[in-house]
C-alpha cells in the first residue's frame, strides 16, 4: 500500500473524486445489505479500537476505510509521548461513538508500514479515508487540537465520501463487527474491474465501452456514471496541445469550441473552479445553439466531479443566473 495525501481543503483530483464515489457506493451497498438481511451491522464499543499489523492492514484499514474513517496511531512501547497520546485517542474513539475507527500500529513490529507512511518520528497520527491516506499530526498534541482535527476529519468523510460511521451497540459482543469485503459482489463488478484495468493500461476507448456496458443495464449506476465521465474527459484531452488550446481560447472568448476545449484541460488538470467558471461565462455571453453546447458540456463536467462537490453547487447557481 502506498499512501497518498488527500487535502481536506476541498481540492479535488480525479483519483480522489473516483475514490469518493466508490466509497459512497460501497457504504450504501453495505447498509442496504444489512437492511435486507435484518441485521444492524452494529459493533461493540470495544471494537472501535483495534490493533493492526502488516498482514491485516488491507483488511482492517484499507477495506474498513470505505465505511468509516480509520485513524492510525503509530506508537511504540518505549515512546513516552505515545503513552500520553494513545489513551486520549482511545477514549475519544469511544466518545465519538463510531464516527471513526482507531487502528493502533506498533512501529517496532511493523517497520514496513512505518516506512511506507514516511514516518520520521512517533507518535504520528494518520487517517485513511476511502483508501486514501492523509497525515493528521505528529508528536504530542493537546486534546482540544485533537478534537478539532477529528471533527474536521469526520465532516469531510461524511460530506465528500458518504461515510456516516459505524453503528455502536453497547450490548453487542466484542469481536462481532462485520468484516469489510463481506458484502456480496454486485452484478457489474466484473465490468467495472475491466474498466479499471483498461484505465490502468491507458486504454481509454476500452474503459469508455466497459462503463457504457454497465450503464446500458443500469442507467443510474453511480460508479459507472462517474467513470464514464472521467474516461471521456481523459480521452478528449489525450491528444490536445495545451499551449495551442489555451492560446485559441485567450484569442477569441466567443469561440465556444475553444472555450470548451480549455475547460476540459482545466478540469483534467485539477482546476475545477476555472473550468466551471469558463463555461458559465461562455453560457452568459452566447445564445442559441452555442449557448446550449456550452451548457451541455458544463453539465458533463459536473458528472466528472460529482453532484455534491461544493464547486458544482456553486457553479449550478452561477449557471442558473446566466440562463435566467
PyMOL commands that set and color helices and strands:
alter all, ss='L'
color gray80, all
select helices_A, chain A and resi 14-37+45-48+57-66+80-95+111-116+143-161+189-200+204-217+222-237+242-251+256-268+272-285+288-305+310-323
alter helices_A, ss='H'
color red, helices_A
select strands_A, chain A and resi 49-51+69-75+100-106+124-129+132-138
alter strands_A, ss='S'
color yellow, strands_A
deselect
rebuild
show_as cartoon
